[in-house]
């Protein structure tokens, strides 16, 4: 019998690897001789670096880079087992975790550190970069990232712009003569499910600005500045991207990547499925286990368990897909209606506080997996 375990992390509790190991331990207690594949997963957001480096037996690298507020922070990225591909989460360098209610200010926050991570990956000889762009503290259109790559964003006096989206209205000229020549030869896959354009009522500033501390006045200013930025990019680089789907992701970092690098956007889960070799590992599976911290109807919109389920039904259509989760949310019947997920089980072993449930996640997952394995075994013995 073959089991494949391919969960996402339980945020605030366990990494995807730890979730996989807990489920593995439970199954192994009943099916000691079974073939069990563990494939830690993610959807391009938090946990993608850890999941892909674990799945490919890669390595983690930590560097000191410029954080969103201009102060140095330690940021970690991964190089996959093939040694040719880096995986970076922009939030590691430019994420919202580096600001608080007193310091958040999208007028000044920068993506410069994300650009530094890209350059550092190139220094390690990679030929391709997977870049997850969720969880940003920034609204600078990727200007800081571009500057770190060597682009000159100049004002009317020929001086480089300071950090932040609040400075983009001063942009007069873009010069890319000194951009790292390796960038053009490096394919960057932007892992993002965000489809918002750069500007307008559905743009980066209007939709995502408030969660980064933007007031109404800031939103209007930032949106106007990004419009100006896009116009200069169009004039100087010949690239029109203001209305491009996804250009507004991560405060416009999507636009910056499309303008200054050899990049394209893909769904995060699709990238992780491909680079973890999930479909190959799903071949011949009898049962597939996936999961995440909380599951509801929104899981079908690009979340990890649904991506795993779709891959499983494609490769091993008769293998039941079982989701183990910390919490079952509203309208999960919509997941059953898709035919991709066959059963959903909640891990907590009894009534307990959220704090206690998080502490008990590993043992509860292991026990739940064992109980499901006992049921599978009992039915197998009857047939």
WOJOJO-V941501 format. One record per helix or strand of 2 or more residues. SS is the DSSP state (~ for helix, > for strand). FROM is the first residue (numbers start at 1). TO is the last residue. If there is no record, write none. Layout:
<<SS:FROM:TO> <SS:FROM:TO>>
This chain:
<<>:2:5> <~:16:30> <>:35:38> <~:48:55> <>:59:66> <>:72:79> <>:85:89> <~:90:94> <~:96:98> <~:112:123> <>:128:132> <~:143:149> <>:152:154> <~:165:170> <>:173:175> <~:183:185> <>:187:191> <~:204:208> <~:210:212> <~:216:237> <~:249:260> <>:263:266> <~:268:275> <~:278:282> <>:287:295> <~:297:300> <~:304:315> <>:320:328> <~:333:338> <>:343:346> <~:354:359> <~:361:382>>
